[in-house]
Amino acid sequence: MMPIVSAGDTAWVLMSTALVMLMVPGLALFYGGLVRQKNALNTFMMSLSALALVTVQWVLGGYSLAFGPGSPWIGGLSWWGLAGVGATPNAAYAATVPHLAFAVFQAMFAAITVALISGAVVERLRFSAYLLFALAWTTLVYDPLARWVWGEGGWLRSLGALDFAGGTVVHVSAGTAALVAALMLGRRHAVARGGLVPHNVPFTLLGAGLLWFGWFGFNAGSALSASPLAVTALVNTQAAAAAALACWLLLDLTRSRRTTAVGAATGAIVGLVAITPAAGFVTPRASLLIGGIAAGAVYVAMQLRARTRIDDALDVFACHGVAGILGALLTGVFATKTVNPAGADGLLAGNAMQLGVQALAVAATMALSATLTAGIIVTLRAVMPLRASLGDELVGLDATEHGEEAYHTGDIGELAGSVPLGGVILIQADEQEREPEAATVAA
């Protein structure tokens, strides 16, 4: 029987694809506001470049490796260049949506996953090294992991692991990679001299808002249909994010008698991360609990991390790793077939085995991500410098890596024809000579 394309389902998946794509600039704003001014553009570029590089990789071979015909561990390359991926639905993934729409929807997940890792290594990783890392990590870690959990015949999918929208595939993998990368790259030089203050908190709040908005496509779009299940996933997403934010505010008030905007933004993201694997398998009441539990756990994890020498710059492991792990495990606790007959019952519905399957999926994800992330970094370190030099770090990576800066003050130097750039000034050549060169002098 010829598969029938549903116009409504296709429209919803296309809209969800756009919503998830919007999360990438949302992440850029969220991360960009948290770093120092001299590294804002570099941080933005790490997110936006991932969208481009991973999309190209996904079209050329990544999608085939993740979802194409193959083994339980990795797909083959029969769908390279999206050959054979067209208007006809693939019933194994989305029975009423063109196969090509499903493929591009999944591309957005791959892109934002590697962008998440950048938050752990901002302000010290060379941009060229990050680009190579992003390509290698997506190919060696993300593609096989997506195969394991979501691909037809994937071994974790066959075991019955539940991951509705990327708790293990996206957040646990990215959080684990972030922790490994932060440990191997070492601390920023400025960390030893005291706390580093975010340069633009409104950016971070706006970014959190865009992420929250886009997350409806991330989670509800993973229903792959305009259906009651999509509605449930959307409601659960909102409930968990709201519960986590509220709990974070209460924790801040209890601990310091004041609430912070950065804390509020962080709380919302934590709730969104935690509900991601469970969004299509649990009730709204369970979603409130998942959001609240995750907020408390991540709040403690961030306090503990601050007492160590680990420079996970934007607490990617705490926010995505810890919340993702909890979300995956709590899916095994609260899942119920009354919400999604295609899922499974969890611990509270009488199926203790599901919690064990979820724990296995988390352990396998962490092992794969940690091992291969370390291998990629060791390999890259052998062929190129990974860290910015001390001088470059002091000047800022906007100037040294991109030759730009986020903010111009319009001071007397600019009016006179010189352009302040981080810790240096580039003096433009005489306009009459029309020379493109510029002499560099100390500021």
C-alpha positions as CSV (number, residue, x, y, z in Angstrom):
1,M,0.0,0.0,0.0
2,M,1.4,3.4,-1.0
3,P,2.1,5.6,2.0
4,I,-0.2,8.7,2.2
5,V,1.4,12.0,3.0
6,S,-0.6,14.1,5.5
7,A,-0.6,17.8,4.8
8,G,-1.2,18.6,8.4
9,D,1.5,16.4,9.7
10,T,4.0,17.7,7.1
11,A,3.2,21.3,7.9
12,W,3.8,20.6,11.6
13,V,7.1,18.9,11.0
14,L,8.3,21.7,8.7
15,M,7.3,24.3,11.3
16,S,9.0,22.3,14.0
17,T,12.2,22.2,11.9
18,A,12.1,26.0,11.7
19,L,11.6,26.2,15.5
20,V,14.5,23.9,16.3
21,M,16.7,25.9,13.8
22,L,15.8,29.1,15.7
23,M,17.2,27.4,18.8
24,V,20.7,27.8,17.4
25,P,20.8,31.6,17.3
26,G,18.9,31.4,20.7
27,L,21.8,29.3,22.1
28,A,24.2,31.9,20.6
29,L,22.5,34.6,22.5
30,F,22.2,32.6,25.7
31,Y,25.9,31.7,25.6
32,G,27.1,35.0,24.1
33,G,25.6,37.0,27.0
34,L,27.3,34.9,29.6
35,V,30.9,35.4,28.3
36,R,33.1,38.5,28.6
37,Q,32.6,41.2,26.0
38,K,35.8,40.5,24.2
39,N,34.7,36.9,23.4
40,A,31.0,37.5,22.5
41,L,31.3,37.2,18.7
42,N,33.5,34.1,19.0
43,T,30.9,32.5,21.1
44,F,28.2,33.4,18.7
45,M,30.2,32.0,15.8
46,M,30.7,28.7,17.5
47,S,26.9,28.1,17.5
48,L,26.2,29.5,14.1
49,S,29.1,27.7,12.4
50,A,27.8,24.4,13.8
51,L,24.5,24.9,12.0
52,A,26.3,25.2,8.7
53,L,29.0,22.6,9.1
54,V,26.7,19.9,10.5
55,T,24.0,20.5,7.9
56,V,26.6,19.9,5.1
57,Q,27.9,16.8,6.9
58,W,24.3,15.5,7.5
59,V,23.4,15.8,3.8
60,L,26.6,14.2,2.6
61,G,26.6,11.2,4.9
62,G,25.6,11.9,8.4
63,Y,21.9,11.2,7.9
64,S,22.7,7.9,6.2
65,L,25.1,6.8,9.0
66,A,22.4,7.6,11.6
67,F,19.2,6.4,9.9
68,G,20.2,4.5,6.8
69,P,20.2,0.8,6.3
70,G,23.0,-0.9,8.2
71,S,23.9,-2.6,11.4
72,P,22.6,-2.0,15.0
73,W,25.7,0.1,15.5
74,I,25.9,2.3,12.4
75,G,24.1,2.9,9.2
76,G,25.7,2.5,5.8
77,L,26.2,5.1,3.1
78,S,23.4,4.0,0.7
79,W,21.6,7.3,1.4
80,W,24.7,9.5,1.0
81,G,23.8,12.9,-0.4
82,L,20.2,12.1,0.6
83,A,20.0,9.8,-2.4
84,G,16.7,7.9,-2.2
85,V,15.4,10.3,0.5
86,G,12.5,12.1,-1.1
87,A,8.8,12.8,-1.0
88,T,7.7,9.3,-0.1
89,P,7.4,8.6,3.7
90,N,9.6,6.1,5.4
91,A,7.2,4.2,7.6
92,A,10.0,3.2,10.1
93,Y,10.4,6.9,11.0
94,A,7.4,9.0,10.0
95,A,4.6,7.3,8.2
96,T,2.7,10.4,7.1
97,V,5.5,12.8,6.4
98,P,7.9,13.0,3.4
99,H,11.2,11.2,4.2
100,L,13.1,14.4,3.3
101,A,11.1,16.4,5.9
102,F,12.1,13.9,8.6
103,A,15.7,14.1,7.5
104,V,16.0,17.9,7.7
105,F,14.1,17.9,11.0
106,Q,16.8,15.5,12.4
107,A,19.6,17.7,10.9
108,M,18.6,20.5,13.3
109,F,19.1,18.2,16.3
110,A,22.5,17.2,15.1
111,A,23.5,20.9,14.7
112,I,22.5,22.1,18.1
113,T,24.0,19.2,19.9
114,V,27.6,20.0,19.0
115,A,26.9,23.7,19.5
116,L,25.9,22.9,23.1
117,I,29.4,21.5,23.7
118,S,31.0,24.9,22.8
119,G,29.8,26.4,26.1
120,A,32.3,24.4,28.1
121,V,35.3,25.6,26.1
122,V,34.5,29.2,25.2
123,E,37.1,31.9,25.6
124,R,40.1,29.6,25.1
125,L,39.6,27.2,22.2
126,R,40.8,28.2,18.8
127,F,38.0,28.6,16.3
128,S,39.7,26.5,13.6
129,A,40.2,23.7,16.1
130,Y,36.5,23.9,17.1
131,L,35.4,23.6,13.5
132,L,37.4,20.4,13.0
133,F,36.2,19.1,16.4
134,A,32.5,19.8,15.4
135,L,32.8,17.8,12.2
136,A,34.7,14.9,13.8
137,W,32.4,14.7,16.9
138,T,29.2,14.8,14.8
139,T,30.5,12.0,12.6
140,L,32.0,9.7,15.2
141,V,29.8,10.3,18.2
142,Y,26.4,11.9,17.3
143,D,25.7,9.8,14.2
144,P,26.3,6.4,15.8
145,L,24.4,7.4,18.9
146,A,21.4,8.5,16.9
147,R,21.6,5.2,15.2
148,W,21.6,3.3,18.5
149,V,18.6,5.1,20.0
150,W,16.4,6.2,17.0
151,G,17.6,4.3,13.9
152,E,15.7,1.3,12.6
153,G,17.4,-1.7,14.1
154,G,19.5,0.4,16.5
155,W,20.5,-1.8,19.5
156,L,19.2,0.6,22.2
157,R,16.0,1.1,20.3
158,S,15.6,-2.7,20.0
159,L,16.1,-3.0,23.8
160,G,13.2,-0.6,24.3
161,A,15.1,2.5,25.5
162,L,12.8,5.6,25.6
163,D,14.1,8.9,24.3
164,F,11.3,11.0,22.9
165,A,13.3,14.0,21.7
166,G,17.0,13.6,22.6
167,G,17.7,13.2,26.3
168,T,20.5,10.8,25.7
169,V,21.2,11.5,22.0
170,V,21.5,15.2,22.5
171,H,21.9,16.3,26.1
172,V,23.7,13.4,27.9
173,S,26.1,13.1,24.9
174,A,26.8,16.8,24.7
175,G,27.1,17.2,28.5
176,T,29.6,14.4,28.8
177,A,31.7,15.7,25.9
178,A,31.7,19.1,27.4
179,L,33.1,17.8,30.7
180,V,35.8,15.8,29.0
181,A,36.7,18.8,26.7
182,A,36.9,21.2,29.7
183,L,39.1,18.8,31.6
184,M,41.5,18.2,28.7
185,L,41.7,21.8,27.6
186,G,42.4,23.2,31.0
187,R,41.2,26.4,32.8
188,R,41.1,29.9,31.4
189,H,43.9,32.0,32.7
190,A,41.5,34.6,34.1
191,V,39.7,32.0,36.3
192,A,42.4,31.9,38.8
193,R,42.1,35.7,39.4
194,G,38.4,35.5,40.4
195,G,34.9,35.1,39.0
196,L,34.1,36.1,35.4
197,V,31.0,38.2,35.1
198,P,28.5,37.9,32.2
199,H,28.8,40.9,29.9
200,N,25.2,41.0,28.7
201,V,22.5,39.4,30.9
202,P,19.6,40.6,28.7
203,F,21.2,38.6,25.8
204,T,21.1,35.5,28.0
205,L,17.4,36.1,28.9
206,L,16.5,36.7,25.3
207,G,18.4,33.5,24.3
208,A,16.6,31.5,27.0
209,G,13.3,32.8,25.7
210,L,14.1,31.8,22.1
211,L,15.3,28.4,23.3
212,W,12.1,27.9,25.3
213,F,10.0,28.9,22.2
214,G,12.0,26.6,19.9
215,W,11.8,23.7,22.3
216,F,8.1,23.3,21.5
217,G,9.3,22.2,18.0
218,F,12.1,20.2,19.6
219,N,9.8,18.1,21.8
220,A,6.3,18.4,20.3
221,G,7.7,18.1,16.8
222,S,9.2,14.8,17.7
223,A,5.7,13.4,17.7
224,L,6.1,13.7,13.9
225,S,2.4,14.4,13.5
226,A,-0.1,17.1,14.3
227,S,-1.7,14.8,16.9
228,P,-2.8,14.5,20.5
229,L,0.7,13.2,21.3
230,A,2.2,16.4,20.0
231,V,-0.2,18.3,22.3
232,T,0.9,16.2,25.3
233,A,4.5,16.8,24.5
234,L,4.0,20.5,24.2
235,V,2.1,20.8,27.5
236,N,4.7,18.6,29.3
237,T,7.5,20.9,27.9
238,Q,5.8,24.0,29.3
239,A,5.0,22.4,32.6
240,A,8.6,21.1,33.3
241,A,10.2,24.4,32.3
242,A,7.9,26.4,34.4
243,A,8.3,24.1,37.4
244,A,12.1,24.2,37.1
245,L,12.2,28.0,36.9
246,A,10.0,28.3,39.9
247,C,12.0,25.9,41.9
248,W,15.2,27.7,40.9
249,L,13.8,31.0,42.2
250,L,12.9,29.4,45.5
251,L,16.3,27.9,45.8
252,D,17.9,31.3,45.2
253,L,15.7,33.0,47.7
254,T,16.4,30.4,50.3
255,R,20.1,30.5,49.8
256,S,20.8,34.2,49.2
257,R,17.5,36.0,49.7
258,R,17.6,37.3,46.1
259,T,16.9,35.9,42.7
260,T,19.1,36.5,39.6
261,A,18.1,36.7,36.0
262,V,20.9,34.3,35.0
263,G,19.5,31.9,37.5
264,A,16.0,32.2,36.2
265,A,17.2,31.6,32.6
266,T,19.3,28.6,33.7
267,G,16.3,27.1,35.6
268,A,14.1,27.2,32.6
269,I,16.7,25.5,30.4
270,V,17.3,22.8,33.0
271,G,13.6,22.0,33.0
272,L,13.5,21.9,29.2
273,V,16.5,19.5,29.1
274,A,15.0,17.2,31.7
275,I,11.7,16.8,30.1
276,T,13.1,16.2,26.6
277,P,13.4,12.3,26.8
278,A,10.1,12.0,28.6
279,A,7.9,14.6,26.8
280,G,5.9,12.0,24.9
281,F,5.7,9.3,27.6
282,V,4.6,11.0,30.8
283,T,1.7,13.0,32.2
284,P,1.7,16.8,32.9
285,R,1.8,16.0,36.7
286,A,4.9,13.9,36.2
287,S,6.4,16.7,34.1
288,L,6.1,19.1,37.0
289,L,8.0,16.7,39.2
290,I,10.7,16.0,36.6
291,G,11.3,19.8,36.2
292,G,11.4,20.4,39.9
293,I,13.7,17.5,40.7
294,A,16.1,18.4,37.9
295,A,16.3,22.0,39.1
296,G,17.3,20.9,42.6
297,A,19.9,18.5,41.3
298,V,21.5,20.9,38.8
299,Y,21.5,23.7,41.4
300,V,23.6,21.5,43.7
301,A,25.8,20.3,40.9
302,M,26.7,23.8,39.9
303,Q,27.6,24.7,43.5
304,L,29.8,21.6,43.7
305,R,31.5,22.3,40.3
306,A,32.4,25.8,41.4
307,R,34.4,24.3,44.2
308,T,36.6,22.3,41.8
309,R,39.3,23.3,39.4
310,I,37.2,22.2,36.4
311,D,36.5,25.1,34.1
312,D,33.3,24.1,32.4
313,A,32.8,27.7,31.5
314,L,29.0,27.8,31.1
315,D,28.2,24.7,33.2
316,V,27.2,22.6,30.2
317,F,27.7,19.3,32.1
318,A,25.5,20.4,35.0
319,C,22.7,21.9,32.8
320,H,22.7,19.4,30.0
321,G,24.5,16.3,31.4
322,V,23.0,16.1,34.9
323,A,19.6,17.3,33.7
324,G,19.7,14.9,30.7
325,I,20.7,11.9,32.9
326,L,17.9,12.6,35.4
327,G,15.4,13.1,32.6
328,A,16.3,9.8,31.0
329,L,16.2,7.9,34.3
330,L,12.9,9.6,35.4
331,T,11.4,8.6,32.1
332,G,11.9,5.0,33.3
333,V,10.1,5.9,36.5
334,F,7.1,7.9,35.2
335,A,6.5,6.6,31.7
336,T,3.0,5.2,31.0
337,K,1.3,3.6,28.1
338,T,-1.8,5.6,28.9
339,V,0.0,8.6,27.4
340,N,1.7,6.8,24.5
341,P,0.7,3.2,23.7
342,A,3.8,3.0,21.5
343,G,6.1,3.6,24.5
344,A,6.3,1.6,27.7
345,D,5.2,1.6,31.3
346,G,7.8,2.7,33.8
347,L,8.6,1.8,37.4
348,L,5.5,3.5,38.9
349,A,3.3,1.6,36.3
350,G,4.7,-1.7,37.4
351,N,7.6,-2.1,35.0
352,A,10.8,-1.8,36.9
353,M,12.8,-3.2,34.0
354,Q,12.3,0.0,32.1
355,L,14.4,2.0,34.6
356,G,17.2,-0.5,34.0
357,V,17.0,-0.1,30.3
358,Q,17.1,3.7,30.7
359,A,20.2,3.4,33.0
360,L,21.9,1.2,30.3
361,A,21.2,3.8,27.6
362,V,22.6,6.6,29.8
363,A,25.8,4.5,30.6
364,A,26.3,3.6,26.9
365,T,25.8,7.2,25.8
366,M,28.3,8.5,28.4
367,A,30.9,5.8,27.6
368,L,30.7,6.5,23.8
369,S,30.8,10.3,24.1
370,A,33.6,10.4,26.7
371,T,35.9,7.9,25.0
372,L,35.6,9.3,21.5
373,T,35.6,13.0,22.6
374,A,38.9,12.3,24.3
375,G,40.2,10.6,21.2
376,I,39.3,13.4,19.0
377,I,41.0,16.0,21.2
378,V,44.1,13.9,21.5
379,T,44.3,13.6,17.7
380,L,43.7,17.3,17.0
381,R,46.2,18.3,19.6
382,A,48.8,16.2,17.8
383,V,48.4,18.1,14.6
384,M,47.5,21.7,15.6
385,P,47.3,24.0,18.6
386,L,44.0,23.8,20.4
387,R,44.2,26.6,22.9
388,A,44.6,30.3,22.2
389,S,47.9,31.7,23.5
390,L,48.0,33.7,26.7
391,G,48.3,36.9,24.7
392,D,45.3,36.0,22.5
393,E,43.2,35.1,25.5
394,L,44.0,38.4,27.2
395,V,43.1,40.4,24.1
396,G,40.0,38.3,23.4
397,L,39.1,35.8,20.8
398,D,36.9,38.2,18.9
399,A,39.9,40.2,17.8
400,T,42.5,37.4,17.5
401,E,40.3,34.8,15.8
402,H,37.9,37.0,13.8
403,G,39.4,40.4,13.5
404,E,36.2,42.0,14.8
405,E,34.7,43.1,18.1
406,A,31.1,43.1,19.3
407,Y,30.9,46.7,20.4
408,H,32.4,50.0,19.2
409,T,32.5,52.9,21.6
410,G,32.8,55.6,19.0
411,D,35.7,57.2,20.8
412,I,38.3,59.6,19.5
413,G,40.4,56.8,18.0
414,E,37.6,55.7,15.7
415,L,36.8,59.3,14.7
416,A,40.5,59.8,13.8
417,G,40.5,56.8,11.5
418,S,41.9,54.2,13.9
419,V,39.8,51.2,14.9
420,P,40.1,49.8,18.4
421,L,40.2,46.1,18.3
422,G,40.4,44.3,21.6
423,G,43.7,45.1,23.1
424,V,45.3,46.5,19.9
425,I,44.6,49.4,17.6
426,L,44.7,48.9,13.8
427,I,45.7,52.2,12.3
428,Q,44.3,52.6,8.8
429,A,46.5,53.6,6.0
430,D,46.2,57.1,4.6
431,E,43.1,57.2,2.4
432,Q,45.0,59.1,-0.3
433,E,47.3,56.1,-0.7
434,R,44.4,53.7,-0.7
435,E,46.6,51.0,0.8
436,P,44.8,48.0,2.3
437,E,47.6,47.3,4.8
438,A,47.4,48.5,8.4
439,A,50.2,48.8,11.0
440,T,49.5,47.3,14.4
441,V,50.7,49.1,17.5
442,A,50.2,48.5,21.2
443,A,47.0,50.1,22.6
